[in-house]
Each structure stands twice: as structure tokens, then as C-alpha cells.
Amino acid sequence: MSGFGITIAMITMIIVANLTTSVYTEPLVMPDKFQHTATKRESWYIDMFDTSYTSISIPLLAISAVIPAFLVSVLIIMESHLTGVLVRKPGHRLVKGCTPNWDTFLMGAILLVCSLLGLPWLCADSVRTIEHIKTLTVYSKYSAPGEKPRVLYIHEQRVTIVLVHVLVGLFILFPSVIQSIPVAVLLGVFLFLGFLSLSGLQFVKRFKMLFMSAKYFPDYSFTSKVRTAKIHTFTVLQLILSALMFGIKLSPGSFLFPICVIGLALIRRYAMKSIFSEEEIEELDPEESGSELDESDHE
């Protein structure tokens, strides 16, 4: 039943929210029918050569669109690549090969169609992808005392993910059901999934170690190969950069966020080498690092 915990919790809280009439809960807003939000539009197709809404010529308009298009492309490609790295971790024991180039091509084709029709853009969903993998994971039933169950294999198939998106699409036909879901319930689910996905990140583990004595450090590979001072220095630098990125995201200059993401890669590639050795960087920030499957979830 643990695999349906989130679904059961959502249904329960939706029932409670609808029965508790004395407490106001903001409902999810959804149009009663499937239509574009721009009421003046007569067609779904967006004419790229229509200049009736601007005095800028088409060549100049195309040139000025290059910069924001580049920034959005960086975000979408990096998010898709990050999700692929999390999925392809060796600990997941995947057998079938991955197709990152094909995924990127499909993402670009879908974005092109969505742009021509004025539909929302799609992007990779790292948190939901990891949760989907967890539900398809089979763990060992027997292990030594104190030892976590091992990942035996993952049911690699496309049926479940296709059904999920089909059901999401079918909900468009039932707007009354969507409108009965309180926003607080959705935010709670997103917050829970976000915190759950942090459990296997090495950064979170090292952050906890900031408040621990060295003799109580868990038995990780980097704790035996990197000095404590270097571990804490690397963690503090990551905290500062994370806070800086969060501040930029909330500021009026948030459109520069993709450039800052590229800057992080450059800092990791070049600036960090003046403080840490190659071996230390590989231990503290390996290229294949990411969220591990939490074996405790299936118990």
C-alpha cells in the first residue's frame, strides 16, 4: 500500500476539505472547457510572421528572439539531461539502453508544436521521474541486520508512464473534478515529494555533517578520502552558491537564471580546482551523483 500513499493522502484530504465548509480552502482554478486563454485569438495556430501587434520588422524580431530562445533552451536541455543522469545511475541496475539524444530531439519537436499552437511548454520532471522509478523497483527481501535492502531490478517498460499521461489528458474532460482539489493539497504533495527526493543527495548528507563531530561521520567514501575541513568548505561553498541562485530566481533579473546555471558549471570545472584537487572534487561532486533510491520507502 505504500506505493499508493500519496494518492490515498490526496483523496482523504480532498474529502476532508470538501466536508469542512467552515474553513475556506482555495480551489484549483480551471476553465470549464478546453480553449486558449487569449480571448481575442480566433485560431489555435500562431502566425510567426504576423507583425500587426508590433512595429518591429520580421528580421529584427527574429534576431531579438534568439537570446531568450537560447536561455530557455539551456534550461530545458539541462533539466532533461539532469533527469537522465538521475535515471541512469549504476545503482538502479537498468538493463535497457537510454537514448538521451532521441529524448532531446523529441523534446525539441514537441516544443515546436506547442509554440506554434500557443500551448504550454513541456520539460523533464525530475522529482516525479524518481518517484516513478521507485514504484517500479524490486528490492531484496532478505539482508543482514542493519543492512539496507539492495535494488534487484527495475521493471523497465513504458506502459505505466503512458497511462499516467493519458489519465492526465482525460482530466481535461472533467473540470469539476479538478476544481474540487484544494490548492493546499497540491502544494503539500509537491512539498513532500521535494523533500523526499532530497534524501539521497550527497549535498544533504554533507550538510547534516556540518553539525556532527568527525568521529560520528557516517561511513561514506568521501569521508575516508577527503579531509573534514575540505568537506565542510565544499559544502559551505555549495550553500552560498545555492542561496545566490535562489536569490537570482526570485529577483527581477530572474531571466538571467540560465546564464547563472552555465556559470555554476564553469565554477565547478575551473574555479574549484584552485581549492580542491581532482580526486577531492570527484569524491565530493562525482559526475554521476544524484538521488539514490531510498530503500526504506518500500518497507
Sequence and secondary structure as in RCSB ss.txt:
>XXXX:A:sequence
MSGFGITIAMITMIIVANLTTSVYTEPLVMPDKFQHTATKRESWYIDMFDTSYTSISIPLLAISAVIPAFLVSVL
IIMESHLTGVLVRKPGHRLVKGCTPNWDTFLMGAILLVCSLLGLPWLCADSVRTIEHIKTLTVYSKYSAPGEKPR
VLYIHEQRVTIVLVHVLVGLFILFPSVIQSIPVAVLLGVFLFLGFLSLSGLQFVKRFKMLFMSAKYFPDYSFTSK
VRTAKIHTFTVLQLILSALMFGIKLSPGSFLFPICVIGLALIRRYAMKSIFSEEEIEELDPEESGSELDESDHE
>XXXX:A:secstr
 GGGHHHHHHHHHHHHHHH TTS   B    SS   S TT   SS  TT  TT SS HHHHHHHTHHHHHHHHHH
HHHHHHHHHHHHT GGG   S   HHHHHHHHHHHHHHHHHHT       HHHHHHHHHHTEEE S   TT    
EEEE   SHHHHHHHHHHHHGGG HHHHHTSBHHHHHHHHHHHHHHHTTT HHHHHHHHTTS GGG    HHHHH
S HHHHHHHHHHHHHHHHHHHHHHHSTTGGGHHHHHHHHHHHHHTGGGGTS HHHHHHHS TT      GGGG 
